[in-house]
Every structure is written in structure tokens, then in C-alpha cells.
Amino acid sequence: MELLQVTFLAALQGLTEFLPISSSGHLILPAELLGWQDQGLVFDVSVHVGSLIAVVFYFRLQVAELAIGWLRSIVSGESSENSNLAWLILLATCPAGIAGLILNDVVEQFTRSILLIAVTSIIFAVLLFFADTRREEQKTLKNLTWKAALIIGFAQMLALLPGTSRSGVTMTAGLFLRLSRNAASQFSFLLAIPIISASGVLKIIDFYKDGANATEWLMLFYGALVSGIVSYFCIHFFLKLIERTGFLPFVLYRIILGSLLLAIYFIH
């Protein structure tokens, strides 16, 4: 890929990863709409790793507390709010992690479709809208149970379908479980850490085994850097925005995008 293409796709990933609008779906669109060569899943994962670094750095204090609490619970059996949340994050990661290992080849070969992105964009926009309108109770992460975490984890499995949005579907599940907007978003962000870490390691190993040259590695690192910088600022502004406006702007965006993609698909 040319440098301009790498920069555009990496910035697009950074902008969309933590918004409930599907980063993987957006990364497929340039190849479908502009005639670009499909960058492939390895590049997609590398820019996701850039987003991973951004979320770890943004929540670095909380991540450190979670890690320390988790280690203490293993070494000394000491339980705390941080250790409990860390275990819930790992529990919620299991369904999507297992599904990803089993269905990885199927996802890469058969789901990079403009029609699928259009349909999932609209369907999950509607679900997000209804979840966000249920405001009877607003729980914090302290109230999260293992059953609720597992439900969010199974919801995350749906993100294997481009257009669904990993952050969108996990936030939607959290809202349906009556988490506050901030709590649902924060859990979604933290949940990204183990799942992106695992997929990143596996794809990088495959890339190494395929004998990638120095230029290809440099492009991946550059893409991850651009994605990470954009992601960091996106997280900051997103958390402020949803407290003021809720998820409605993202619902409308998804419906408009899905409708346009359906029109393009059937016209062509």
C-alpha cells in the first residue's frame, strides 16, 4: 500500500475503533467504494493494536490498579473491587476469544461484504437506540455481576461480523443491563485490551511466519502509530460527548451510512 493509503486507513481506524460505528466495517469500505486493494486482516489487526496502546495509555492508572489487584488475588487470594473487575473483564473476553479462534478463517474470507456492513449497521443502530432510551436505573461498574459480564462477552462475539462494531455491541449490551453510559463505555474500552492483544499477537506471528520484509513491517508500525494517536483523542472526546448527547448521533450516523451502502449495493 502507498503511504497515503496507510495513513488514511490508520486514521480511519483510530477515529472509529472506540465509537459505536464499527471500525472493521469502515476499513473494508475504501476497498469496496474506491477500488483500493483490500489491505487484508493483518493490517486491520495492526491498526487495532495502535488503538489498544491508546486505550491502555488513556486508562493507564486504572489498568495498573486492575493488574495489581488481579495479581494479588492470584498470589494471596486477596479480593478487591479492582481484582473483581479484572476477572470480569477476562470472563467477558472468553466467548469472543474462543469464537475468534474457531471462525477466524471464515471471517476473513466471507464477511468482508458491503451488503453485510449495511445490514448490520442499521440493525445494531436500532438496538443501540432502544438500549440508550432505557434509563430506569444507572449502575456503575461496581454493580457489575459475573452474569452481566458474560452477557456482554457473548454480545462481543457478534463483532466478528463487520459493521456490527465491537464497542457498539458491548455498549449496547451494557446499556440493556442498565449500566450508565459512562460505565458501559468504560467497560467496553477495557474489554478491548485482552481481545485486541490476543488477536494482535496471533496475526503478528502469522505475518512473521509469512516472511514479511522490512518495508511491510515499517508500514504496520507506522499504521499502528497513526491509529494510536487518533484513538487517544477520540476516547477523550467521546466520553465527554455521550454524557451530553447520549448515543443518538451515532445511531443516526449508522442508519444513514447503512442506507447509503444499501443504495450503492443495489444500484451497482
Kinemage of the C-alpha trace (Angstrom):
@kinemage 1
@onewidth
@group {chain A} dominant
@subgroup {mainchain}
@vectorlist {calphas} color= white
{ca met a 1} P 0.000 0.000 0.000
{ca glu a 2} L 1.055 3.581 -0.591
{ca leu a 3} L 1.839 5.842 2.354
{ca leu a 4} L -1.277 7.968 1.785
{ca gln a 5} L -3.485 4.891 1.824
{ca val a 6} L -1.869 3.580 5.004
{ca thr a 7} L -2.247 6.966 6.709
{ca phe a 8} L -5.905 7.291 5.716
{ca leu a 9} L -6.837 3.785 6.832
{ca ala a 10} L -4.913 4.065 10.107
{ca ala a 11} L -6.557 7.399 10.938
{ca leu a 12} L -9.954 5.937 9.998
{ca gln a 13} L -9.342 3.032 12.383
{ca gly a 14} L -8.283 5.360 15.178
{ca leu a 15} L -11.368 7.506 14.672
{ca thr a 16} L -13.859 4.647 14.584
{ca glu a 17} L -12.470 1.961 16.945
{ca phe a 18} L -13.989 3.321 20.123
{ca leu a 19} L -17.046 4.899 18.532
{ca pro a 20} L -20.066 2.576 18.220
{ca ile a 21} L -19.933 2.659 14.406
{ca ser a 22} L -17.659 -0.309 13.512
{ca ser a 23} L -14.009 0.278 12.714
{ca ser a 24} L -13.655 -3.028 10.847
{ca gly a 25} L -16.622 -2.129 8.675
{ca his a 26} L -15.120 1.250 7.815
{ca leu a 27} L -11.756 -0.325 6.979
{ca ile a 28} L -13.422 -2.531 4.383
{ca leu a 29} L -15.288 0.326 2.692
{ca pro a 30} L -12.362 2.017 0.861
{ca ala a 31} L -11.619 -1.220 -0.991
{ca glu a 32} L -15.301 -1.610 -1.851
{ca leu a 33} L -16.086 2.005 -2.761
{ca leu a 34} L -12.773 3.413 -4.045
{ca gly a 35} L -11.401 0.355 -5.756
{ca trp a 36} L -8.391 0.139 -3.445
{ca gln a 37} L -6.720 -3.192 -2.963
{ca asp a 38} L -8.103 -4.798 0.171
{ca gln a 39} L -5.474 -4.252 2.855
{ca gly a 40} L -6.283 -7.570 4.498
{ca leu a 41} L -6.922 -8.637 8.058
{ca val a 42} L -3.247 -8.394 9.137
{ca phe a 43} L -3.218 -4.642 8.508
{ca asp a 44} L -6.610 -4.292 10.196
{ca val a 45} L -5.250 -6.030 13.298
{ca ser a 46} L -2.066 -3.919 13.321
{ca val a 47} L -4.024 -0.653 13.425
{ca his a 48} L -6.244 -2.189 16.093
{ca val a 49} L -3.060 -2.731 18.110
{ca gly a 50} L -2.401 1.008 17.791
{ca ser a 51} L -5.847 1.623 19.268
{ca leu a 52} L -5.033 -0.883 22.011
{ca ile a 53} L -1.932 1.089 23.007
{ca ala a 54} L -4.049 4.258 23.086
{ca val a 55} L -6.691 2.811 25.426
{ca val a 56} L -4.055 1.318 27.747
{ca phe a 57} L -2.290 4.678 27.934
{ca tyr a 58} L -5.524 6.644 28.417
{ca phe a 59} L -6.682 4.386 31.274
{ca arg a 60} L -3.126 3.637 32.452
{ca leu a 61} L -3.817 4.272 36.136
{ca gln a 62} L -6.917 2.113 36.176
{ca val a 63} L -5.238 -0.598 34.107
{ca ala a 64} L -2.322 -0.663 36.560
{ca glu a 65} L -4.729 -0.934 39.504
{ca leu a 66} L -6.640 -3.737 37.784
{ca ala a 67} L -3.431 -5.625 37.010
{ca ile a 68} L -2.121 -5.272 40.571
{ca gly a 69} L -5.454 -6.290 42.061
{ca trp a 70} L -5.673 -9.299 39.745
{ca leu a 71} L -2.133 -10.462 40.613
{ca arg a 72} L -2.810 -10.076 44.336
{ca ser a 73} L -5.957 -12.167 44.013
{ca ile a 74} L -3.883 -14.952 42.437
{ca val a 75} L -0.877 -14.766 44.773
{ca ser a 76} L -2.548 -14.117 48.120
{ca gly a 77} L -6.250 -14.660 47.449
{ca glu a 78} L -6.922 -11.014 48.308
{ca ser a 79} L -10.195 -9.822 46.780
{ca ser a 80} L -10.955 -6.192 45.904
{ca glu a 81} L -13.065 -4.136 43.534
{ca asn a 82} L -10.143 -3.992 41.119
{ca ser a 83} L -9.478 -7.717 41.196
{ca asn a 84} L -13.188 -8.493 40.734
{ca leu a 85} L -13.429 -6.158 37.738
{ca ala a 86} L -10.266 -7.645 36.223
{ca trp a 87} L -11.696 -11.166 36.500
{ca leu a 88} L -14.989 -9.984 34.969
{ca ile a 89} L -13.102 -8.492 32.013
{ca leu a 90} L -11.274 -11.785 31.457
{ca leu a 91} L -14.552 -13.711 31.768
{ca ala a 92} L -16.263 -11.454 29.245
{ca thr a 93} L -13.343 -11.947 26.845
{ca cys a 94} L -13.698 -15.738 26.682
{ca pro a 95} L -16.719 -16.098 24.321
{ca ala a 96} L -15.341 -13.808 21.605
{ca gly a 97} L -11.819 -15.174 22.058
{ca ile a 98} L -12.956 -18.757 21.511
{ca ala a 99} L -15.232 -17.792 18.611
{ca gly a 100} L -12.423 -15.802 17.003
{ca leu a 101} L -10.052 -18.779 17.104
{ca ile a 102} L -12.648 -21.107 15.615
{ca leu a 103} L -14.108 -18.760 12.990
{ca asn a 104} L -11.045 -16.684 12.070
{ca asp a 105} L -10.669 -18.067 8.532
{ca val a 106} L -14.402 -17.824 7.857
{ca val a 107} L -14.475 -14.193 8.979
{ca glu a 108} L -11.535 -13.245 6.781
{ca gln a 109} L -12.887 -14.965 3.658
{ca phe a 110} L -16.634 -14.498 3.701
{ca thr a 111} L -17.661 -11.475 5.763
{ca arg a 112} L -15.879 -8.548 4.070
{ca ser a 113} L -19.025 -7.526 2.220
{ca ile a 114} L -20.626 -4.109 1.668
{ca leu a 115} L -24.120 -5.630 1.944
{ca leu a 116} L -23.327 -7.215 5.302
{ca ile a 117} L -21.897 -3.927 6.608
{ca ala a 118} L -25.031 -2.070 5.511
{ca val a 119} L -27.421 -4.510 7.163
{ca thr a 120} L -25.510 -4.831 10.433
{ca ser a 121} L -25.030 -1.047 10.632
{ca ile a 122} L -28.787 -0.491 10.577
{ca ile a 123} L -29.818 -3.412 12.785
{ca phe a 124} L -27.374 -2.611 15.556
{ca ala a 125} L -28.138 1.108 15.317
{ca val a 126} L -31.750 0.321 16.191
{ca leu a 127} L -30.684 -1.888 19.097
{ca leu a 128} L -28.356 0.831 20.397
{ca phe a 129} L -31.164 3.381 20.217
{ca phe a 130} L -33.555 1.265 22.281
{ca ala a 131} L -30.826 0.380 24.775
{ca asp a 132} L -29.944 4.037 25.266
{ca thr a 133} L -33.574 5.034 25.894
{ca arg a 134} L -33.870 2.656 28.852
{ca arg a 135} L -32.885 4.957 31.680
{ca glu a 136} L -34.728 3.372 34.658
{ca glu a 137} L -31.528 2.729 36.589
{ca gln a 138} L -27.901 3.644 36.066
{ca lys a 139} L -25.448 1.184 37.574
{ca thr a 140} L -21.707 1.635 37.903
{ca leu a 141} L -19.014 -0.959 37.281
{ca lys a 142} L -19.086 -1.745 40.996
{ca asn a 143} L -22.538 -3.269 40.427
{ca leu a 144} L -21.431 -5.470 37.513
{ca thr a 145} L -22.059 -9.182 38.153
{ca trp a 146} L -20.438 -12.197 36.519
{ca lys a 147} L -23.714 -12.962 34.704
{ca ala a 148} L -23.859 -9.436 33.262
{ca ala a 149} L -20.198 -9.588 32.246
{ca leu a 150} L -20.796 -12.910 30.489
{ca ile a 151} L -23.788 -11.487 28.609
{ca ile a 152} L -21.627 -8.591 27.395
{ca gly a 153} L -18.972 -11.133 26.446
{ca phe a 154} L -21.404 -13.138 24.309
{ca ala a 155} L -22.595 -9.893 22.721
{ca gln a 156} L -18.986 -9.151 21.803
{ca met a 157} L -18.959 -12.312 19.671
{ca leu a 158} L -21.263 -10.539 17.218
{ca ala a 159} L -18.459 -8.073 16.466
{ca leu a 160} L -16.895 -10.758 14.270
{ca leu a 161} L -19.411 -9.503 11.702
{ca pro a 162} L -18.116 -6.283 10.052
{ca gly a 163} L -20.477 -3.384 10.586
{ca thr a 164} L -21.599 -4.609 13.995
{ca ser a 165} L -18.964 -2.646 15.983
{ca arg a 166} L -17.252 -4.308 18.928
{ca ser a 167} L -17.569 -1.196 21.055
{ca gly a 168} L -21.123 -0.593 19.840
{ca val a 169} L -22.453 -4.043 20.617
{ca thr a 170} L -20.773 -4.249 24.036
{ca met a 171} L -22.017 -0.770 24.954
{ca thr a 172} L -25.499 -1.763 23.783
{ca ala a 173} L -25.427 -4.867 25.964
{ca gly a 174} L -24.190 -2.816 28.914
{ca leu a 175} L -26.979 -0.269 28.471
{ca phe a 176} L -29.607 -3.019 28.275
{ca leu a 177} L -28.158 -4.307 31.568
{ca arg a 178} L -28.796 -0.806 32.976
{ca leu a 179} L -25.200 0.329 33.218
{ca ser a 180} L -24.761 4.073 32.923
{ca arg a 181} L -23.481 5.408 29.614
{ca asn a 182} L -20.075 6.081 31.118
{ca ala a 183} L -19.868 2.674 32.812
{ca ala a 184} L -20.969 0.807 29.673
{ca ser a 185} L -18.408 2.722 27.593
{ca gln a 186} L -15.612 2.263 30.100
{ca phe a 187} L -16.187 -1.494 30.364
{ca ser a 188} L -16.231 -1.710 26.574
{ca phe a 189} L -12.908 0.132 26.370
{ca leu a 190} L -11.282 -2.081 28.998
{ca leu a 191} L -12.717 -5.180 27.345
{ca ala a 192} L -10.870 -4.221 24.173
{ca ile a 193} L -7.490 -4.764 25.850
{ca pro a 194} L -7.371 -8.585 26.121
{ca ile a 195} L -9.271 -9.315 22.890
{ca ile a 196} L -7.168 -6.996 20.716
{ca ser a 197} L -3.973 -8.165 22.451
{ca ala a 198} L -4.738 -11.801 21.661
{ca ser a 199} L -5.718 -11.201 18.033
{ca gly a 200} L -2.731 -8.884 17.539
{ca val a 201} L -0.219 -11.447 18.801
{ca leu a 202} L -1.684 -14.226 16.633
{ca lys a 203} L -1.716 -12.134 13.456
{ca ile a 204} L 1.780 -10.742 14.013
{ca ile a 205} L 3.084 -14.301 14.444
{ca asp a 206} L 1.401 -15.291 11.172
{ca phe a 207} L 2.843 -12.213 9.465
{ca tyr a 208} L 6.332 -13.122 10.691
{ca lys a 209} L 5.973 -16.722 9.501
{ca asp a 210} L 4.937 -15.467 6.060
{ca gly a 211} L 8.331 -13.773 5.743
{ca ala a 212} L 7.294 -10.124 5.633
{ca asn a 213} L 10.053 -7.723 4.591
{ca ala a 214} L 11.314 -4.647 6.443
{ca thr a 215} L 9.158 -2.237 4.418
{ca glu a 216} L 5.981 -4.162 5.240
{ca trp a 217} L 6.858 -4.191 8.935
{ca leu a 218} L 7.563 -0.466 8.833
{ca met a 219} L 4.164 0.193 7.272
{ca leu a 220} L 2.463 -1.833 10.007
{ca phe a 221} L 4.275 0.066 12.767
{ca tyr a 222} L 3.506 3.384 11.099
{ca gly a 223} L -0.162 2.450 10.764
{ca ala a 224} L -0.312 1.436 14.422
{ca leu a 225} L 1.269 4.752 15.465
{ca val a 226} L -1.205 6.872 13.492
{ca ser a 227} L -4.126 4.802 14.721
{ca gly a 228} L -2.952 5.083 18.334
{ca ile a 229} L -2.649 8.881 18.270
{ca val a 230} L -6.077 9.373 16.704
{ca ser a 231} L -7.660 6.792 19.051
{ca tyr a 232} L -6.353 8.532 22.152
{ca phe a 233} L -8.031 11.831 21.323
{ca cys a 234} L -11.162 10.041 20.139
{ca ile a 235} L -11.607 8.320 23.526
{ca his a 236} L -11.241 11.628 25.335
{ca phe a 237} L -13.858 13.469 23.294
{ca phe a 238} L -16.230 10.513 23.048
{ca leu a 239} L -16.608 10.168 26.819
{ca lys a 240} L -17.423 13.854 27.095
{ca leu a 241} L -19.867 13.757 24.176
{ca ile a 242} L -22.043 10.855 25.339
{ca glu a 243} L -22.626 12.492 28.713
{ca arg a 244} L -24.127 15.477 26.892
{ca thr a 245} L -25.903 13.925 23.910
{ca gly a 246} L -26.135 10.187 24.524
{ca phe a 247} L -25.729 7.770 21.616
{ca leu a 248} L -28.289 9.314 19.253
{ca pro a 249} L -25.709 10.952 16.914
{ca phe a 250} L -24.066 7.559 16.383
{ca val a 251} L -27.428 5.847 15.855
{ca leu a 252} L -28.341 8.347 13.138
{ca tyr a 253} L -24.903 8.046 11.522
{ca arg a 254} L -25.165 4.263 11.359
{ca ile a 255} L -28.646 4.366 9.820
{ca ile a 256} L -27.598 6.936 7.207
{ca leu a 257} L -24.410 5.007 6.388
{ca gly a 258} L -26.272 1.704 6.138
{ca ser a 259} L -28.933 3.219 3.892
{ca leu a 260} L -26.335 4.740 1.551
{ca leu a 261} L -24.462 1.447 1.341
{ca leu a 262} L -27.675 -0.412 0.529
{ca ala a 263} L -28.376 2.075 -2.245
{ca ile a 264} L -24.862 1.687 -3.632
{ca tyr a 265} L -25.091 -2.096 -3.462
{ca phe a 266} L -28.391 -2.368 -5.324
{ca ile a 267} L -27.537 0.345 -7.878
{ca his a 268} L -24.333 -1.456 -8.823
